[in-house]
Amino acid sequence: FNSKAKVFVYLQNCYLVEPKLLRFTPPRLWIRLSIERVWLYLFLRKARILVQTETMKNLVNKNLRRDALIEPFLPVFSKEKVKKAIKGFDYIYVASGEPHKNHRRLIYAWILLSSMDHRPSLRLTLDRNKELKLVSWIEQKTAEHNLNVAFSSYSHGKISSFLHNSNNVLIYPSLFESFGLPLLEARQLDIPIIAAEKDYVRDIINPTESFDPLSVRSIARAVLRFEGVNKLLPLQSTTDFLKKIKKVI
């Protein structure tokens, strides 16, 4: 409704400003989000839109035909005050279980690594009660391929404690985010980050390594690069090539 007051709308939901993202959602959610998108577009009126990143600003401009102010904010963590909550794992992915978070490709990347006799430990912040289907699938793949994967409950109060363990690396294969708070928390705590090569990532951090989030092999290779494992294809001269062929013949 119209208001005499100055109205600000803080947009943090990518689904509401980018129609292409709706393909990741189940039918019922697609219908609800579609209605909310129309509602937002029709009733923004004179409200000023606030966003957290350049990527979100561009989406608002493109799809809502409105300008937006970039005004990010987040809690500031003190390294000295953050306790080490969990030890004994190498990588952590702080995310809930929506399809765009890309957990399945991450697990397939871990399967690919295991086929190379490389089994880094991975902790996922998934809630079994809310994401039973995904958790069950991950547990099945973990058992089938002898992966080193464990779960912790998702809570922003625990994230900084998880990340502060000096042995941890944040891996972040999400396909899109409005902000990516765990990335910023890791940046504040000087935690190494292996992340998707996406605009939303580069808006706020420079990852230690990056990868194509749609490629299982690219994710696995980023992990290997971070750990200093060289898996480049060996090169040979024409002479060496012909010698090998002659031996086969």
C-alpha positions in Angstrom: 0.0 0.0 0.0 1.0 3.6 -0.5 2.7 5.2 2.5 3.8 8.7 3.4 6.9 7.2 5.0 10.1 6.4 3.1 9.9 2.7 2.4 12.9 0.4 1.8 12.8 -3.2 0.6 15.8 -5.3 1.4 16.0 -7.9 -1.3 18.0 -11.0 -0.4 16.1 -13.7 -2.3 17.5 -14.4 -5.8 14.4 -16.4 -6.7 12.3 -13.2 -6.6 14.5 -11.3 -9.1 15.8 -13.9 -11.6 13.1 -16.1 -13.4 15.8 -18.5 -14.8 16.4 -19.7 -11.2 12.9 -21.0 -10.8 13.9 -24.1 -12.8 15.6 -25.4 -9.7 12.4 -25.5 -7.7 9.7 -28.1 -7.4 6.2 -27.3 -8.9 4.5 -26.1 -5.7 7.4 -23.8 -4.8 7.6 -22.6 -8.4 3.9 -21.5 -8.3 4.4 -19.7 -4.9 7.5 -17.9 -6.0 5.9 -16.9 -9.3 3.0 -15.3 -7.5 5.4 -13.6 -5.1 7.5 -12.2 -8.0 4.4 -10.7 -9.7 3.3 -9.3 -6.3 6.7 -7.7 -5.7 6.9 -6.2 -9.2 3.4 -4.7 -9.0 3.5 -3.3 -5.5 7.1 -2.0 -5.1 5.8 1.5 -6.2 8.1 4.1 -4.8 9.9 1.9 -2.4 13.7 2.0 -2.5 15.4 -1.3 -3.0 18.5 -2.3 -1.0 20.7 -5.3 -2.0 24.0 -6.7 -0.8 26.0 -7.3 -4.0 26.7 -6.0 -7.5 25.2 -9.2 -8.9 21.9 -8.6 -7.1 21.8 -5.0 -8.2 22.2 -6.1 -11.8 19.4 -8.7 -11.4 17.0 -6.0 -10.0 17.9 -3.6 -12.8 17.4 -6.3 -15.4 14.2 -8.0 -14.2 12.4 -5.4 -12.0 13.6 -2.5 -14.1 14.5 -0.6 -10.9 17.7 0.7 -9.5 19.1 -0.6 -6.2 21.5 0.6 -3.5 24.2 -1.8 -2.5 24.3 -1.9 1.3 25.8 -5.1 2.7 26.1 -5.8 6.4 27.2 -8.8 8.5 28.3 -9.6 12.0 32.0 -9.0 12.7 33.8 -11.9 14.3 36.9 -11.8 16.5 39.4 -14.6 15.8 40.4 -14.6 19.5 36.8 -15.1 20.7 35.9 -17.9 18.4 36.4 -21.3 19.9 37.5 -24.4 17.9 34.3 -26.5 17.9 35.2 -29.4 15.7 38.4 -31.0 14.6 39.4 -33.8 12.4 38.0 -32.8 9.0 39.5 -31.1 6.0 36.6 -29.4 4.2 33.3 -27.9 5.2 30.3 -26.8 3.1 28.1 -24.5 5.1 24.7 -24.6 3.4 21.1 -25.8 3.6 19.8 -28.4 1.2 18.1 -26.5 -1.6 18.8 -27.8 -5.1 20.9 -24.8 -6.1 23.3 -25.4 -3.3 24.7 -28.2 -5.5 25.4 -30.9 -2.9 25.0 -33.7 -5.4 27.7 -32.5 -7.7 30.0 -32.0 -4.7 29.4 -35.6 -3.6 30.1 -36.9 -7.1 33.3 -34.9 -7.0 34.2 -36.6 -3.8 33.5 -40.0 -5.5 35.8 -39.0 -8.3 38.5 -38.1 -5.8 38.1 -41.5 -4.1 38.6 -43.2 -7.4 42.0 -41.6 -7.5 42.7 -43.0 -4.0 42.2 -39.5 -2.5 39.7 -39.3 0.3 39.6 -35.9 2.0 37.1 -35.5 4.9 34.1 -33.4 4.3 31.5 -32.0 6.8 28.1 -30.8 5.6 25.7 -28.7 7.6 22.5 -30.4 6.7 19.5 -31.0 8.9 18.3 -34.6 8.7 14.8 -33.6 9.8 14.3 -31.1 7.0 16.5 -32.7 4.3 16.1 -36.4 4.9 16.0 -37.3 1.2 19.3 -35.5 0.4 21.0 -36.7 3.6 19.9 -40.4 2.9 21.3 -40.1 -0.7 24.6 -38.8 0.6 24.8 -41.5 3.2 24.2 -44.1 0.5 26.9 -42.7 -1.7 29.3 -42.4 1.3 28.8 -46.1 2.1 29.1 -47.3 -1.5 32.3 -45.4 -2.2 33.9 -45.4 1.3 33.8 -41.6 1.5 34.8 -39.5 4.5 31.6 -37.4 4.9 29.9 -36.3 8.1 27.1 -34.0 9.1 26.6 -31.1 11.5 23.4 -29.2 12.2 23.1 -25.9 10.3 23.4 -22.9 12.6 25.0 -19.5 12.0 26.0 -19.4 15.6 28.2 -22.4 14.9 29.6 -21.5 11.5 32.5 -19.3 12.7 33.5 -22.0 15.2 33.6 -24.6 12.5 35.6 -22.4 10.2 38.1 -21.3 12.8 39.7 -24.7 13.0 42.9 -24.0 11.2 42.8 -27.3 9.3 39.5 -26.4 7.7 38.8 -25.2 4.1 35.5 -23.8 3.1 34.3 -25.3 -0.2 31.4 -23.6 -1.8 29.8 -25.0 -5.0 26.4 -23.2 -4.8 25.1 -22.1 -8.2 23.8 -18.7 -7.0 23.5 -16.6 -3.8 22.2 -13.2 -2.9 25.2 -12.7 -0.6 27.0 -15.8 0.6 27.5 -15.1 4.3 29.7 -18.2 5.0 32.2 -16.9 2.3 32.4 -13.6 4.2 32.8 -15.3 7.6 35.6 -17.4 6.2 37.2 -14.3 4.7 37.1 -12.5 8.1 38.7 -15.6 9.8 41.4 -16.0 7.0 40.1 -19.5 6.1 41.1 -20.8 2.7 38.1 -20.9 0.3 37.5 -23.1 -2.8 34.5 -21.7 -4.5 32.4 -21.7 -7.7 33.6 -19.3 -10.4 30.5 -17.2 -10.2 29.9 -13.5 -10.1 28.3 -13.6 -6.6 31.6 -15.1 -5.3 33.8 -12.5 -6.9 31.5 -9.7 -5.6 32.7 -10.4 -2.1 35.9 -12.5 -2.0 38.9 -13.7 -4.1 38.8 -17.5 -3.5 42.0 -19.5 -3.0 40.9 -21.8 -5.8 37.8 -21.7 -8.1 35.9 -24.2 -10.3 33.0 -24.6 -12.7 30.1 -25.6 -10.3 28.4 -27.5 -13.1 31.4 -29.8 -13.6 32.2 -32.6 -11.2 35.7 -32.9 -12.6 36.3 -29.2 -12.2 35.4 -29.4 -8.5 37.6 -32.4 -7.9 40.5 -30.7 -9.7 40.2 -27.6 -7.6 40.6 -29.7 -4.5 43.7 -31.4 -6.0 45.2 -28.1 -7.0 44.7 -26.7 -3.5 46.5 -29.8 -2.0 49.3 -29.5 -4.5 48.5 -32.6 -6.5 49.5 -32.3 -10.1 47.2 -34.2 -12.4 48.1 -32.4 -15.7 48.2 -34.5 -18.8 51.9 -35.4 -19.6 53.2 -34.1 -22.9 55.4 -36.0 -25.3 57.3 -35.3 -28.5 56.3 -36.7 -31.9 59.3 -39.0 -31.8 58.3 -40.4 -28.4 54.7 -40.9 -29.7 55.9 -42.8 -32.7 58.2 -45.0 -30.6 55.3 -46.0 -28.3 53.0 -46.7 -31.3 55.7 -49.0 -32.9 55.9 -50.9 -29.6 52.1 -51.5 -29.6 52.2 -52.6 -33.2 
